[in-house]
Amino acid sequence: MGPNELPIPRHLIIANGVFTVVAFTLLLLILKLLGVLYAIGKFTSIYLIIILVTFELIKAIARRHLFESKRNSTPKTSTNSFDSILLIAVSLLVFYVVPVLFGAPLFADFEETLMFSTVLTTLTTVQCLIHLGYKQSVKILLGLNTVDAHSVSVSSVVLRNVQCTVFGAWSAAVVIPLDWNRAWQAWPIPCCIGALVGHVIGNFTSTALVLNRRGKLLYKKHSV
């Protein structure tokens, strides 16, 4: 939990997790049914970025309206637009260069690699900026923020989402070199879908931790 950060009610963590799991699952199913899921690495799928940002804005607005607006001690977040844009630009560059270092073509698949970079940046950096502001986002992304993995706070949820998103994208890459000759194996389809699934798992994990903690508290209460 970050400094001066208030723990948020468990029901908001649960609502946040349920919304994300349902919304992202429906999004993937709709893209599959419309036959555009495998175009996730093309510029024609830029609408996906808008949808993902909209999801995060909905959650942030709902949290601030339902919780933080009712308290006078709402945490202040940095709103320096230039720094935020610079952070997004650096994130795009990093998420473009890393796949290239692992074997992705530098220019031949420019469109695909840039879309992958954009998806990762949206699910990590943009999410951090929307929920935490610039300064806290930098600490989260650089691993400088000490967050209790079991705490009920915005920072802990966001950090878990970032970790699961990156891990999902990285682990999904194992199917790309396999000679199954499937359409979904083309770069960066598995990694983009893996990032989305990882993001869902991160939110599901936060919800499960809250429910588990609540269950233990109820058990202790009735055991006394």
N, C-alpha and C positions, 0 to 999 in steps of 0.2 A: 504494500500500500504506500502510495506516495505521501510526501509530507503534507500535512494539513488536509489530507483527503478523507472525507467522511465515508464510512462504510454505507453502502446503499442497501435498502431493504431486500430481503431474500426473494420476495415475490417479483421484484423488478428484474432481478437476475434471471429468474425462471421465465418470466414473460419475454425477456430479451432472447434467451436461448430458444424457447419454443418458436418465437417469430422467425428467427434466423433459420432454424432447422426446417420449418414448414415452407418458408418462402424460397429458400435455396433449393430444396428438394423439388418443389413445384416448378421452379425456374428450369432446372435441368430436365425434368420430365416434359415440359412444354417445348423446350428447344429440341428435344429428341423427337417428339411427336410431329413437330413442324419440319423436321428434317434439316435443321440448321445447326445442330450441336457440333457436327464435325467441321463447321466453318468458323469455329471459335478462334482460329488463328489468323483470320482474315480481317481486313479493315472494315468489311461489311458487317462485322459483329461489334462495331463500336457502341451500338445501342446497349450491349451488355454492360459496358462500363457505366453508362448512365443509370441503368437499373441498379447496379451494385452500390453506387454512390447514394442513390435515392433510398435504398434500404437502410444504409448507415445513418442518413439524415433523419429518417423517420424514427429510428431507435434513439438517436441523440435528443431530438426534439421532445419525444415522449418522456424520456428520463428526466429532462430538465423541467418539463411541465408538471410531471407527476411527483417528483421528489425534490429537486434542488430549488424550485421556485417556492416551495413551502418552507424553506429554511433561509435564514438571513446569511448563513455562512457558506454560501455557494462558492466552491473553489474558483479562483481566477485562473483563466487560461490565456496564454499568449496568442494574440491575433495579428502578429506581424505578417502581412500578406507576402511581402517579398521573401522573407525567410522561409515561409511555408512553400512558396513556389519553387524556391531553390532546393529545398529538401526533396520535393517531388521530382525535380529534374535529376538530382543526384541519384535518387532511388531508381528512376527509369534507366539511367546509365549503368548502375550496378547490376540491376536485374537483366540488362542486355549483355553486359560483358561476361558475367559469370557463366551463362550457358555457352557462350563462344569459347571460353577457356575449357569447357568440358566437351567441346566437339561440335557445337552448332556452327553452321556456316556464318562467316562474318558479314557478308553482303548478299549471298545467293538467296537466303531466306530472310531478308531484312524485314519484310512485312510480318512474317510469322513470329520472328524473335521479338520484334517491337510490340506486337500484340500480347505476347507472353509477359513481357516486361510491364506492360500497362496493366494487365490483370493482376500481377503480383503487387505492383505498386498500389493499386486501388484497394486490395484486400489487406495490405499491411500499412503503408505510410499514410495513405489518405484516411483510412480508418482511424489511425492514431491521431491525426490532426483534427478530425471531426470530434472525437470524444475527449481528447486530452489537451489539445493545443500544441504549439510548437516545441516549447522547452521540454515538456514531459515526453513528447514523441521522440525527440532526439535521444533521450536517455533510454527509452524502451528499445529503440532500434539499434542502439550501440551496446545494449546490454549493461548499461550503467545504472539502471534503476533497480533498486532492491525491492522486489515485490514478493510478499508471502504467497506462495503457490496456493495456499488454502484460505486466503483472505477473501472477503466478500467486498470487492471494490471494483471500480471501473478499470483501474490499472491492471489488476490481476486478470480480468476477463479479456482485455485488449491484448495483453502480453501472451496469454494462452492462445488466442486467435492467431496472432502473428506466428508463433512457434509452430502451431499445427498447420497453418497455411503453407509455410515454407517447407516443412517436412513432407506434406502431402504432394507438393509439386516435385520435390526431389525424389521421393520414393516412387512416384508414378513413372519416372523416366526409365525405369528398368525394362519396361515393355517395348520401348522404341527400337532397340537393336534386334529384337527377336524376329525371326523370319516367318511370321505368320501371315504376312501380306494382308493385313486388315486396314481398312480406311482410318480407323481410330488410332492407329499406331503412328501416323504421320506427325512429325514435329509441328507445333507444340501441343497438339490436342490432348495427349495423356497428362501432360504437366499442368495445363490449364484446368482440366477437369479435376486432377488431383489436388490442385490448390483450392478449388471450390469445395471439394469434399472435405479437405483438411480443415477449412474454415468452419464447416458445419460440425465436424467432430470437436473442434475447439469450443464452440458454443454449447454443444451437447455435454461435453465434459464439465463445463462450468455449472450447467444446470444440475447434472448428476451429483456434483460435489455439494451443492447447496441442499439438494433433497436428502442426500446421505447424512449431512450434518444435522438437518432438521429431524430426520428419523432418529438419530442417536440422542438428540436432546429430548424428544418425546419419550423415548424408551427410558432414559434416565429419570424423567419426571414421573412416569407411571411406576417406576420401580422403587421409588422412595416410599 
